[in-house]
Structures are given as structure tokens and as C-alpha cells.
Amino acid sequence: MAGGRRKKQHFSRIHAFTCGKASFRGDHSLIGGPGFSRVVYCNDPECFEASLLNYGGNYVRSTKYSLATFFPKSLFEQFRRVANFYFLICAILSFTPLSPYSSISNVLPLVVVIGATMGKEAVEDWKRKKQEVAYSGYLAGETEKGVGRAKRDIEMNNRKVKVHQGDGGFEHTKWMDLKVGDIVKVEKDEFFPADLILLSSSYEEAICYVETMNLDGETNLKLKQALEATSSLHEDSSFQNFKAVIRCEDPNANLYSFVGSLEFRKEQYPLSPQQLLLRDSKLRNTDYIFGAVIFTGHDTKVIQNSTEPPSKRSKIERRMDKIVYVLFALLVLLSVIGSIFFGIATREDLENGKMTRWYLRPDETTIYYEPERATVAAILQFLTALMLYSYLIPISLYVSIEVVKVLQSIFINQDLHMYYEEADKPARARTSNLNEELGQVDTILSDKTGTLTCNSMEFIKCSVAGTSYGRGITEVEKALAWRKGSPLAQDVTEEEGQGEEFKKEKPSVKGFNFVDERIMNGNWIKEPRADVIQKFLRLLAVCHTAIPEVDEETGRTSYEAESPDEAAFVVAARELGFEFYERTQTSISFYEFDPLSGKKVERSYNLLNILEFSSSRKRMSVIVRNEEGKLLLLCKGAD
């Protein structure tokens, strides 16, 4: 089987949408009209109509400069600096007879300084073009020996994805070579190379999980589902004779809306955002998906939302400009004073109609030192003085700062204190223009808890029936005790209260940092409110949308959840004796500790519906029927 064994996860009745049951809405009537005129012929490159459509390619420029724009844009950036602009004026004046020295002595230093800075800009922009991409299997046969997941610096446009070749086979093709209408196969943990319409996936219900962190900053996974009409296309060979036509909206920047229709086997099916996979989002918790390319390159929604990289200047650089203004004012003042005295001396230089200091007048002209035209001579002397005193402003000022910034970037890239060991990710200075801004930060404003917790959620404490369980110390308690200067008494209690049984615990489990002998190892049955604790743990094992994954080597079950806190709850239920292990279209099954027999027993609840979390409800709920036939509404709040 080309696609491998398909997973049997059924979600058609769990979520608000239903596979293949979508209906045409009012906005679908706009298809074919203004703003909704895009037509995509899927898997049919020889189609005559497709050849008439002049859609753009999938090449995307991610750099600040291009070969055509580097020279003018970089020159503009350099002469935005006050000192550089001043020396440019001096260099131009040095080619006139007003110059007190050779023009080469003014032009050469300016060319060296500007050239060095432009060279640094070119190198940094080239490095930005090559991004570090963690991927698995992007390049067939090129994974490093002994390393399953390679890390390489490759240009974004040169990433590779499997594309259908028309004969039922898929071959690796560069992103930039993709065309509208291509059928692509994206595998787990790969990025989507363009905006796609989901056709099928490794799950029988054609669902997939998508991480949109690069688009909206959210780490919670989004669930997508294909139409029922295409959900059976789960083999590579299934696309040998596949033909379809997609009619949809024109390219736009709205990430959260999509209107279209799919014509397949002479039937029309409505398309919605539920089938749309956006470029630069990542496939998660799903072995593979098949998709049809509808938007490429600058037509994709993420590029439509992007803007040209801004030109940023640090506070120190702006302050240097102010200092240069002061020095320039002083230079002008000296030049004005000198030219005034020069004009006065020139006007009074006549004696009996003859110049007493005739030797000061150049041979080439009579206006530089002409007593009868003293005002003109003073003005010209002012320009000469501007060049003569120009070195009052150091021409190497900016280039010296640039050298310091480059050295700072090297130190940042090699700083062990900025190395994230868990993800094997060092700090990377992509541009050195704003290095010093790191030292100017005094306040951090965060709009969400995930920014502060790094989305690493651990089950430490819980409160059941008014009783607090868990002897661990939260980060908030540690910070509060540290600010008050008080010792953490609970640390001592935890160390002395743990018996040898807890000191020999099994290895730590990710997401579970809970220690309390009162409810661990089945001891919860001895608690006064054991019935409430049992309901609480059952809720943790049932009220979620996680998917169990069994490691074939270790046999250990892990959970793929939409958010890290949901995964932590399911792991906590398992560690406390209520292990969720299977989900089907209509049921959810788990093992629980039976206080009567003292053994684990299997429970299976009929799963009727899931009311997903929303910001207005601030909770998620499931409706189930237990083994006794009772209907239960289980709720899990967000605060």
C-alpha cells in the first residue's frame, strides 16, 4: 500500500462540521462573479483551458533586496545617514576649484566606508535567504547518517515536496516549481508549500491537524477535514485518473474565510475554510495528506498579508545622528566666522588701487580673492571651509559601529546562555542593525499565557471537593516566596513527607509533575469524597479531543492533543489510574481502577457530541452515555 496503513479515527460526529455533508450557502452564489473568478483544473496540465490561465509561479522572495534593487535601495539606506550625506556633498564639491585638496582624498574614504557597509548588508541579506529548516525526509536519500531528522540551511524556494507526475507516482519537486492545479503529498511535520485544498489524509475520515504558528502565533492545532467525495483517494495510484475543477474566490489576504466549489465526477460540492490548508502552516499528528494547489507564490494568503521588510534604525544610531547635527552646526559656525573675516580682509586689501596680498589670489580665477567682490569671495570661502573642516566629523564613525555590530552578532550566535538545549536551537542574529536594542528592553508586555509558559504545561495540583491535592510548588509560589524573602517550607514538607515508595518512582513523565500519596496508586478510594474524585478523573479521561498514539517499540501510549494543557490533563488521568486508549466514531474507551476488585477494568462511553471550546463559552463539553445508559454532560472550563 503506497500510502501505508490508514489510521481509523472517526470524527464525523464529534465536530460541528460533517464530512461531505456541507451545504451551499448564500456566499457560494458569488462564485464566477467579480472577486470569485478563479478556476483551477486539478491534475490536468494538458487541459487547453488551463493553458490559457496565466497564474503566477510559486517563487517567493523573502529577502530585503534583489539583484535589481540592491544597489539603489542600499545607497538610499546609506545616505539616509547624516554624516554620509554630508561627505557626499563634500565629495561633489571636491571636483571644483573650490576644493583645498585633491578630490581623491575625499572620494576614496567615502567609497571605502559606503562599500564596506553595503557589503555587510549584502552578506546579511544573503544569510537571511538561507533559513534553517528542521525537516524529515524533504530530500530523498539525503538524510544524515544516524540522524532521522536533519537540519540544513536551505533556501525556502528550494524545499521539496512530493508532486503527482500523472502516472500515479509522486516525485520530489522544488517548491518554486509548483503550479496551480498540481496534486501534492505533504507528510507529517512538513510545511505546506502553497495554499491547498485538502483532498484526503492518512485518517479514514480525511481529517488532519494543522499548526498555524507561523501565521497567527497560535500553537493550538487546528482540525481540517476533506469532503467525503474525495476522502477515499488515500493511495498514490488513486490520482492517476483523478480530474476535478475548483472554482473559488480570487487571491486575498483574509486568513479565516474561503468560498469555493469543487466539481468532481459531474457533481458540485461546496468548499469552506475547513478544507483550506495555508502556505507556511505545518502538518501535525497526521502521517500524510493529499492536496490540490489553488494559490501559489504571491497569491497565497500568507504572502498577501506580508509587507516589505522595513528599514529599522536603532536608538543609538538615531542618537549619533543628533550628535552629528551638533558637530555640523559647530562646523558651519566656524566656516561662517572664517568666511566673514575673510570677506572683511579681502575688501580692505586695496591700497592705492592695488592689492597688498596679491599672492593669495589663485591664478585660475579672479573672483576667489577680489577686493571689489568681497561678498562673493566670502561665500566661496565658506564652501571651501566646509571641505577644509570636514574631518571634524569622523568619516569612519558609522563603519566603526558596523564592525562592532558584526562582532556582536558573532558573540550572540555563539552565546551558550542563549542556547535552547531542549530544541537544539541556538540564538541567531539575522540582522545586526538592532543588536544594541536588546540592552534597552526594560518591560515585556505579553498578551497570552503561552508566551510566558513556553506552552509547556504540567499537571502539578488539583482541587477536588474543596480539598487541594498535590505537594509540588508552582512557579508562581516560588516567585512569590522569593519576592517576600521567605523560605519555601513546602520544599521541606515534600522531601520529608515522601516515603521510600515515592523516592523510587518511575521516570518522570512529560506534562505530569504531580506528587501526592493520598490519591496516587489507587489511594484515592480511601479519601472521604472518593466518589467525587472518581468522577473528576473520569472527566479528565473523557472530556477531550486527544488522539492516542502507541509507540511500536516501547508500547507506550502518547497523546496528540490540540493544546499542551489538554494533553497534560489526559496524561494526568492515565498516571492516576484512568487511562484513555481508544476513540471511535461513536465511543471513547478507557481503563480505570475498580475499587471493588482492585484491578483495572475497561469502560466504554457512547460519544454523542463534542461542544468545542470557544472564547464566549470559555469551556469545552462532551455529551456521552455511560454503560448504565445515563446521559452525561461533562464540562472542562478554561478558568
Buried (B, 14 or more C-beta within 10 A) or exposed (E): EEBEEBBEBBBBBBBEBBBBEBEEEEEBEEBEEEEBEBBBBBBBEEBEEBEEEEBBBBBBBBBBBEEEEBEEBBBEBBBEBBBBEBBBEBBEBBEEEBBEEEBEEBBEBBEEBBEBBBEBBBEBBEBBBBBEBEBEBBBEEEBEEEEEEBEBEBBBBBBBBBBBBBEBBBEBBBBBBBBBBBBBBBBBBBBBBBBBBBBBBBBBBBBBBBBBBEBEEEBBBBBBBBBBBBBEBBBBEBBBEBEBBBBBBEBBEEBEEBBBBBBBEEEBBBBBBBBBBBBBBBBBBBBBBBBBBBBBBBBBBBBBEBEEEEEEBBEBBEEBBEEBEEBBEEBBEBBEEBBEEBBEBBBEBEEEEEBEEEEEBEEEEEEBBBBEBBEBBBEBBBBBBBBBBBEEBEBBBBBEBBBEBBEBBEEBEEEEEBEEEEEEEBBEBEBBBBBBEEEEEEEEEEEEEBEEEEBEBBBBBBEBEEBEBBBBBEEEBEEEBEEEEEEBEBBEEBEEEBEEEBEEEEEEBEBBBBBBEEBBEBBBBEBEBBEBBBBBBBBBBBBBBBBBEEEEEEEEBBBBBBBBBBBBBBBBBBBBBBBBBBBEBBBBBBBBBBEEEEEBEEBBBBBBEBBBBEEEEEBBBBBBBBEEEEEBEBEBEEE
